[in-house]
Amino acid sequence: MAKKRMVLEIGMGTDIRGADPTKAACRALRDALWHNSLSIAPALGHSLDAMVVDIHIGVPRPELVDKAEVMAVLPYGKGSVTVTEGGLEIPNDAGTSSTMIANACVVVSLDVV
């Protein structure tokens, strides 16, 4: 069998006042996932847990993202999280806090013949 890309979803998430990259990343992943109901796996005779979900996150300060917390957002399937520099951070006028924006790309694959 060969891993074949079935779905590509894009999402955006923010942490308005806390500038927490993990919180923004989790929200970006939810944004990508919660806009669909993936029926591709059962339609092809696979279980939902057979889906391979590769999560790509772009966020400022990627080294601070808790990948396990991001993976915990997945309702089913198995996969991986890759975090790279990206997104946007916008400081407030006083310079005391900022808004963090993360982007997510979710690639769903299945092992098919």
N, C-alpha and C positions, 0 to 999 in steps of 0.2 A: 504494500500500500504506500501511497505518497501523500504527504501533507499538501492540501489544496486550499487556497484562500477562498472563502465563501462570502465574507461580509467585511466591510470597512466602515466604521462609525467614528465620528468626530464629536468632541465635546469641549466645553469650556467651563471652568469653575473658578470661584473667587473666595477669598477670605477678606471681607471688606475692611475690618479694622485690626485684625490680629496679625496679618502678614505671615500666616502659618502655611508653609509650602505643602505639608501633608494634607491639611484641611482643604486647600485649594485643589490639590491633585485628586482627592477622593470625590470632591464635588464635580470635577471635570469628567471623571470616569462615570459617575452616576448620570451626568448630562448625556453622555454618549450612549449609555446602556438603556436608559429609561425612555428613549424615544422609539423603541422598537419592541417587538415580540418575536424573537428568533424561532422560527419553526423549521428552519433548514435541516437541522440534524434529524428530527423525527421524520421529516418528509423523505429523507434518504435512508431511513431505517436505522439510524444511530440514536443513542440516548443523548440527552442534553449534556450529561457529564463527559461525553466523548469529544465535546468541542474543545479545541485548543485556542486559548485566548491570549494573544500577545498584546500587552498594554504598553504604550509609549507615552510618556509624560514629558512635557516641556514646561519648566518652571524655574524662576530665579532661585538660586541656592539649592540646586538639586541634591546636594549631599545631605540635606536635612530631611528629606522625604523618607518616611517610614514605609518601606515597600510592603511589609506584611500588612499594614493597615490598609493600604491601597488594594492589595489582593483580596482582603476580607470583604470588599464591596461586591465582588463577583457572586452572583446568585448560584451559578453552576459552571461546570467546566474546569479545566486546569490550564495553567499558563505561566506567564512570566511578566515582570514589570521592568521596564527600562526607563530610567529617568535621565534627562539631559537638560542642559541650560536652555532656557526658553521662556515663554510667557512674558509677564510684565509686572513690575512693581512700581506703584505710584505713591510717593510720600504725600502726607497731608501738608497743609500750609504751614503748620507749626513745626513740622519735622519730627513729631513725636510718635507717629505711627504711619503705616502705609497700607495700601490695598494690594493684595497679591492676586495675580491672575495666572492660572495654569491652563494648558491645552492638553487634551488627551486624544490619542488615536488608538482605536481598538481594532485589531485584526483578528477575526474569528476564522479558524481553519478546521478542516476535518481530514482524517486519514481516509482517502477514497481510492478506489481502483482506477 
